[in-house]
Amino acid sequence: MNQIKLEPGKLLDKKGRLSQSGYATELIKTYDRHDIKAGKLRIKEWDYYLVYNKDFGIALTIADNGYMGLISASFLDFITGEVQTISPMKLMTLGKLGMPSSSETGDLHYKDDKLEIHFTHENGARRIKLNIPKFYKQSSFYIDVTLTPTMDESMVIATPFRKKSRKFYYNQKIIGMRANGSVNYKNQHYVFDPVESFGILDWGRGVWTYDNTWYWSAANGILDGKVFGFNLGYGFGDTTSATENILFYDGAHKLEHVTFNIPQKEDGSPDYLSPWQFTSSDGRFEATFNPILDRSAYTSFGILLSDQHQVFGYFNGSAVLDSGEILKFENLLGFAEKVRNKW
């Protein structure tokens, strides 16, 4: 597979189409919401942070999906299996949340009478803050965490949709940020120690088609004293030019297609909490994924539907770097998800 590397320039041409499709390891194309030639209802913009260690994690989202905005906050307990989430929606935001045009600059702030959330850039790091006075059974949820990058490379991809010239997805995934900070949940204090705590950013901007299913997986940790991680995904759009599959270990190492093999129950439905198998078309990523927790959510309202399964667990397998070096990893904590949206 000959994957195309993106070149510097504007993301969209004068007709609102991708100027180029492909991948990069930095945010090389310039995104400008004003260049989009599509209705505001179809524009999807979000920032999603996941921060975790072996014991617990948090997930925070600020999203402006045109007809509705979404502010989501989750606490994940990997010891007990507890998951608590709130996801208040705001109707017809239509860009009013002020999502930045780059992940590298621009801050996000949201506040109402129930919660306050901030995503900011400070001294080369990212700071995420959340305050919800009444989150779970009237107890509060408070987060103050700083994420410090450990590498210059990230996963960046510009993906078109077949036969939909003005629809696209521009995405960056930043893996392996060291996490330092604290969380208060149900009147208990939790600490992210940067020695063993990591953060992931999913930054997305685009114009989507109505019905999509995607698969996404990421993990990060320490392997032989160095930060190791990966991003894997597929399922929507035209990935002829490039995949979003990439390893991070002393730099970025591009992969071809990776398949998520989700086990099935006797009735043919997915068995998300049984072991999954991951396999790659180029033989450079092979792994077993052993789930411990399914962060699931299902919403159906009129023509809108969201069926999400973000499954956390441990990866065991091997990966091949560009040099041919084989890495073996064991009990690497991460997640794999399958999401279907009609939106």
N, C-alpha and C positions, 0 to 999 in steps of 0.2 A: 504493500500500500504506500503510495507516494503522497505524504501529507504536506499540505501547503502552509508555509509560514506567513503570517500576516506582516504587512509592511506599514510603516507610519503613514498617517493620513486620517481623513474623516471617515467615520464608520459608514455613513450613508451618503449616497449620491443625491443629485438634485431632484430625483424622482422618488426619493425615500426608500431606495433599495440598497442592500449591502453593497458597498464599493468593492469588497473582497470577502470571501469566506475562507476560513482556515483557523490556525491556532498560533499562539505566542506564549512566551513565558513572562510577559509584562503587559500592562494595559496600554498597548501600542496604538490602538485606534481611538479617535476622539468621538465620544458620544455626546450628542446634543438633542434633547427632546424636541426642540423646535424644527429639527430636520425631518421628523417623522411625517409621512403623508398617509396617515390613517386616523380613524376616529379615536377620540380620547378614551372611549369605553374599552378599546382593545389594547391599550398600552399597559404593560405590567412592569413595575419597578419594585425591587426589594433589596434589603440588607438583612442577612440572617447570620447570627453568630451562635456557634456551639462551643462551649468550654467544658472540659471534663478532666477528671483523673480516674484512678481505679475505683474510687468509692462513690462519687456523685458527679452530676453535671448540670448545666443550665443551658437553655436554648432561648434566644430572644430574636424576634422578627419585627421589623417595621416594613410594611408593604403598602404600596399604592397601586391597586389593580384597576383603576379607572372608575368603575361603578361602585367600588367599595375599597376602603382602606382597612388594614388589618394590623393590630398590635398584639403580638403573642408572646407569652412568657411561660416557660416550663421549668420545673425542678425534677431531676431524675436521680433516683437513689438506686445505684447498682448493687447494693448489698441486700436491700429488702425487696427490690422490684417496684417500688412506689413511683408513680408518675402523676404529677399534678400540673395542669395547664389551664390558663385562661386565654381567650382569643377574642377580645371585643372587636366588633366591626363598626366602621363608620361609612355611611352611605354616600355615594357620589363624591368621592374625594377628588377625582379628575385632575391629579397632579398637585393638589393643594398641600400635600404633606412635604413638598419641597425636597424630593430625593436628589442628592447630589449627582452631578454628571460624571463624576469620577470617584473611585474608591479611595484615591490617594489624598484628596482634599475635600473640604466641605463636611460640615457636621449636621447631625440630625437631632432634633429635639421634639418631644411630644409630651403634652401635659393636659390632663383633664381632671375632673373632680375625684377620679378613682385611682389614677396611676400617673407616674412620671417616668420617662425613659429618655436616655441620652446616649448617642454614639458620637464620640469626639476623637480628634487627633491631638495628641499632646507629646511633644518632644520625640518625634519619630516613632511613637507607639500609639496604640488605640485604647481608649478608655470606654468602657460600657457601664452605665449606671441605671439602676431600676429601683423605684420605690413604689410598692403597693401596700398601703396600710392594712387593707382587708383582702387577703388573698385566699387563704384556706381556713375555713371555720373561724373566720374573723382574725386569724393571726396574720402577721405581716410577712412580706417577701422583699428583701433588700439585697441589692447586688452592687458592688463597686470593684471592678476588675480591670487591670491593665494587661494588654496583650502586646508583647514585643516580638517583632519578626526575627526569625533565625536564618532566613535565606533571602536572596534577591529574587529568586524565581517563584512563579505562581502558575496556575493553569488559567489560560485565557483562550476563549473560543468565540468565533463569530459564526453562527449557524443559521442558514436560510431554511425556509419551509418550502417543500416541493409545490410547484404550481401556484405559489402565493408570493409574488415578487416583492410585496411591501411588508411581509411578515418576516421577523428575524428574532434571534436571541443572542445577546452579547453578554458573556458571563465570565466572571473571574472567581476562582477558588484559591484562597490563600490557606496553606496548610502549615502546621508546625509552629505556630506562634506560642511563645512561652507565656503562661498565665500566672499572674500574681494578684491576689486580692482576697476578698471575703464575701461571704453570703450569709444572710440570716434568713432562716426558713423555719416556720413553726416554733419560734422562740429558741432555736438552736443555732449555734455559730459554726460555720464551715469555712475552711481556708483552702485556697488554691496556692500551693507551693510551686514555684516555677521549675523546680527540679523534676517534678513528675506531672505537671498540669499543662495542658495544651489547648489552644483555641484554633478554630477554623472559621473563615469567613466565606459565605456564599453571596456574591454581589451580582445581581441580575437586572438587566434592562432589555426590554424588547416589546415586540408586537406579536401576540400569540394567536394561533388558531384556536377554535372552540374546544375541541376534544383531544386531550393529550394524555399519554401515559409515559412516565419516565422512571428510570432506574438510576440511583445515585449511591455511591459508597465512598467513604473516606476514612482514613485512620492516620494517627500519628503517635510517635513514641520515641524511645531511645533504642538504638541497635548498635552494639559494639561501641558505645560511648558517643555516638553521633545521632542527630535528629534524623529519623526516617519516617516517611509517610507516603500516601498515595491518594490519588483521586481517580475514580472510575465512574463512568456513566454512559447512558444511551437511551434510546426509546422514542425520541421526537426529532423532528426536523431532518434535514438532509446532511448526513455526516460523510458524504463522499470526499470532501476536501480535508477533513481532519476529524479525529476523535478527541474526547476530553480525557482520555486515559493517560496517566502520567505518574512516574515514580519520582520521589524527592529523596536524594541521598548524595551529598556532595555535588549538588546540582540537580538539574531536571533531566529525566530520561523518558522519552516519548514511547508509548505503546500503541499497538494497533487495536483491534476490536476485542473487548472483554465481554463475556456472557455470564449473567447471574443465573445460576440454576437453583430455583427455589423448589423445595420438596412439596409434594402434594398429599392431601389427605385422601381417604378412600373415595370420597365423593368428587374428587378432582379439584377442590378448592385449595388455595395455597396454605401450606403448613409453615407459617412464618417462624415458629419457635423450634423447628427441627433444623439440623445442620444443612447449610447451603454449600454449594460448590461453585467456585469461580474458575473460569478457564479462559485463556486468551488465544486469539487466532495466530499470533506469532510465537506462542509457547513461552512468553517471557513473564507471565503472571499466572500462577496456579495456587489456589488456596482453598481451605475449608473454613467456613465461618460458623461458629458455635454461638447461637443467640442466647441472651440472658434476659432481654426486656424488649417488648414491642410497644413503642409509643404510637398508638393508633388513634385515628380520628375519622369519623364519617359524618358528612353533612350533605343533605339533599333538600333543595328548596327550589321548586319550580323547575326551570331549565338548568339550574346550577347544581353541580355535584362535586364533592371532594371526598376521595377515599384514600387515606394515607396510612402507610405502615412504615415507620422509621424504626428499624430493629437494631438494637445495640448488642454487641457480643465480641467474641475474640477470634482473630484471624491467625491461622497457622498455615504456612506455606513457603513459597520461594518466589523470588523476583530476579530478573536478569537486567543488569545495568547496560548502558550503551557500550561499555568496554568489554562486555561478556562476563564480567564478574557476577557470580551467583550469590544472592543474599538469602539466608534462611531466617524466617521470623516465626516466633512462637508467642502465643497469648498476647497479640497486639490488639489493644482495645480500640474499637471503631464502630461504625454502623453501616448498614446497607438498607436501602429503602426502595419501595415501589409505591408510586403515587399516580392516581388517575384524577384528572381535573376536567370537568366540563365548566368552562368559565369564559 
